[in-house]
Amino acid sequence: MEDINLNNITTDMLSTPLFEKRQLDVSILRLDKIHPLISGNKWFKLRFHIDEAKKQGKKKILTFGGAWSNHILATAAACKLYNLFAIGIIRGEKAAALSPTLIQAKELGMQLVFTSREEYKKKMIPNELNDEDCYIVNEGGFGARGTVGASSILAHCKKNEYNHICCAVGTGTMMAGLIISAVTGTKVTGISVLKNNTELQDQVTTLLTAKMENYEIIHEYHFGGYAKHKPELLAFMNSFYRQTSVPTDFVYTGKLCFAVNDLAEKNFFPPESRILVIHSGGLQGNQSLNKGTLIF
């Protein structure tokens, strides 16, 4: 198993005709480069959970996620790397054919346990799995340790150079970490990838260490919901790659970059804004698309 390499992180300029026309200085923090599977924000949200599991002498990590969850795959790979047994509680009944994400997680040694959506919502754990050797990680690394880990993301760039930070949002864990660690005067804009996720604001608020108002969550760029996509999004991802050489995924970063582009078109960002886009990884999710759909 390849090790995690934080030295691979780069901050790349995004020079497009639109950004130049709108007089925007846009860069992207390439967290996706640290590992092919434990990529992007997933590692930052997991790192302190793994440290704590080791400290407590636990031999297993149990976590939650859906069939397309990058967190599930990252946890499976991280557990293999750090010699821990991984258990994934998967939302929904087992499908006739597993998603590429779950196939990879299973190949990495993760035990997959499928549960009804009702039981999943309650985060019910079968008694036989929840023993003294088991360390439990919430979906997406949600919680204090995940937030602390995410707050270290901006240590890998010159954060004082930006007055806008944009990220995709699932559970809100990474966004909370970015809000906490952003410098005064920097606004964090989150693009929700879930449809009608009305609980997201409260989720982020519960993770913040104090009352903070330097952020906004936008809900208009979900393209039908989590792991959903439309031809317009896929076409944009190809066009964006042609212009920037930056690959994105249709679950998170494709929607994020589409949103940043659309918001720039609508003059959401004032001229001469300095914007940092967070590439949170998850590129392996594109494997579910038909071959040739994307040019990268």
N, C-alpha and C positions, 0 to 999 in steps of 0.2 A: 504493500500500500504506500503510495506516494505521500510524503510528509507535507504539512501546510507551510507555505512560504510567504510570510507577510511582506518580504522584500520585493515581491513581484508586483505589489500595488503601485499603480501609476495614476497620475492626474493628467488626463488628455484633453487638449483643446477641441471644442466642437465648432468648427468654422463652417457655417452653411450660409447660403445667400440670404435666408430669412433672418438669421441672427445678426448678420452684418447690416441688413436693411434696418432692423430695429435697434441697432447700436447696442447689442447685448454681448457681454463677454461670458461665454458659457464653457464650462469644463465638466468632465465626468470622472468621478473617482472609481477606478476599475478594481473593485473588490472581487470581481469574478475571476481574477487571475491567480488567486492564492491556492486554489486546488480545484480539480475538475468536478468533484462531487461535494466536498465540504466548502462550497464556494460562497463568496460574498458575505452577506450579513449573517448567514447561518452559523458560521464558525464563531463570530463575535457573540452571538446569543447563546451558544452552547458552551463556550470555553470555561466559564466559571461554574456551570453545572457539572461538567466533567471533573474539574478540580475538586469540587465539593464531594462528588461521588467517591473519588479516590481517597480523599481525606477521611471519609466515613467508613472506608473499607468495603464499599458496595461492589458487587460483582455484575450487577445488571442495571441497565437504564431502560425505563419504560416511558414511552411518550405517545402522543396522539397526532393524528393527521388524516387527511383524505387521500384518495387514490392518486392524486397528482401532487402531493405535498413534497416540496423541496426539503422541508424540515425533516420529514421521515427519512428520506434518502441520505441527507447529511448526517443524521443521527446514526444511521446504520453504518455509514463509512467511518465516522468518528469513533464509534464503539470498536470497530474492527482495528482501527489504528491504535487505540489505547487499551486493547485487550479487555473489553467489556462486552457482555452479552446484551444484545439489543432486542427490545420487544416493542412492536408498534400496534397500538389500538387504532384500527382503521374504520373510518366513518362509512357506514352502509354495508349492505350484504355483499358477500364475495361475488364478483362478476365472473362470467364464464371465461373471460380472458382478462388477465391482470394488465394494468397499465404498465408502460415501460418503466415508470418510476418504481412501482412495487416489485416488478421483476428484478430490477437492480438491487433494491433493498433486500429482497429475499436471497439473491445470489451472494450478498455481503454477509449473510448469516442472520439477518433479522427475523425473528418470529413474528408473523403477521396474524393478528387476531381481529376478525371482522365483527362489527357490532351494529345493531340497528341505530338509525339516526336519533331516535329518542334516548336510547341508552348512551349514545355518544355525547349528546348534548349535556347529559348529567355527569359525563366523564366517569362512568361506572367501570370499575376494574374487577374482573373475575377474582375471587378469593385465592385461587390457586396460583395466580400470578403476582399478587401483592404480598411478597414475603419480606423478611428482614434483610435480604441481600439486594433488594430492589430500590433504586433511586428513581423518583418520578419527576419528569420534566413536562411542564404544561405545553399545550399546542403552541408551536412557533417559538418555544423558549420563553413564553410570556411569564412575567414576574420580575422581581427585583434583580436577581442575578442576570437574567437576560438583558435587562435594561442597562445595568452597569457595564456589561460586556459591549452593548451597542454604543454606549457613551464614549467608548475608546476608539470608535471608527474615525472620528475627526482628528485623532492624533496622527493619522497617516496622510494629512494634507496641511496646507497652510490656511487654516480655517478663518483666520482674521482677514483674509483677502476677499471674502465673499459676503454679500448682504442678502443673498437668497440661497437656501438649500432645498432641493426638491427630492422626494423619495416616494417609492411605491409603499403602500400600507396594506398589511393583512391583519395581523393581531394588534398592531400599534406599538409593539415592543421596540423595534428599531427607531421609529419616529420619536418615541419618548426619550430614548437615549440621545438622539440628535438634538432635541429641544433642550435637554439639560446641558449638553456640552457646547452648544452654539454660543458664539460671543455675542455680547450686547449689541443690538442693532441689526442682527441677522434674523430674518424670518424663515421659518421652516414650513414648507408647503408639502402636504401629503396627498398623494393620489390614491384613493381607495380602489382596490381591485375587486371588491365584492359589491354585489348589487343590494341596495337597501340595507346597508350595514349600519343601522341606526345606533348600535351600541358602541361604535368605534370611538366616538368622542369621549364617552365615559371610561372606556378601556384605557385610552391614553392618559386621561386625567388621573386615574388611580395609580399610574406608574410614575407620575411626576413627584419630585421631592418637595415642591412648593408650588404655589399658584403661579402659573406662567401664561403669558398671552402672546408669545412670539411665534405663533403657529396658526395654520389653517388647514382644514381637511376638505378636499374637493371630491365630490361623489359622482361626477358626470362622465367618467372615462372607464367604466367597468366593461364595456362591450358585451353586455348580457349577463355578466356575473363572473364568479371565480372560475378560472381555467376556460372561460368562454372566449370566442374570438369571432371576428367578422372579416370579410375580404379586405375592407378598408384598413384594418389594423395590420394584416399580413403584408399588404402592399406598402404601407408606410414603413414597416420594419425593413423591407428590402431597399426601399428608397433611402432610408436613414443609413443603412450599411454602405450603400454606394457613395454617399456623401461623406461619411465619417470613418468608415472601416470598423465601426463598433457593432458587434452582434448583440441582439437583445432576445428576450424570450416573450412568448405571447401571454404568459400568466402575470408577470410583474413588470419587467423593465421595458417591454414594448409599449405597454399602456402608459407607463411613466413618460417615456420619451415622446410619445404621441401627444400626451397632455402638455408637456413643456413646449412643444412645437406649436400646438394649437393656442395655448395661452399667450405665447409670444406674438402670434398672428393677431390676437385680439387685444394686444397692448396691455396685458396683465402686468408685465414687468416694465417699470419705467426705463427710458433710454439710459444707457451707461450702467445698467444693473450688472453686477458680477454674480453669476449663478453657478452653483455647484450641484450637479446631478449625481445621485448615488446609484452606482451600478451594483445591485444586490445579488448578482449571480443567478443561478437557476437555469442556465442555458440548456441543461440536459432535458428540460421539459419539452423542448422542441422536437424531441425524438418521436413524439406521438403524431406529428404532422406527416402528411404524405411526402414521400421523397420528391425533392424538386420544388416544394412549396416555397422554401426560403433559399436564397442564393449563397448562404454561408453555412 
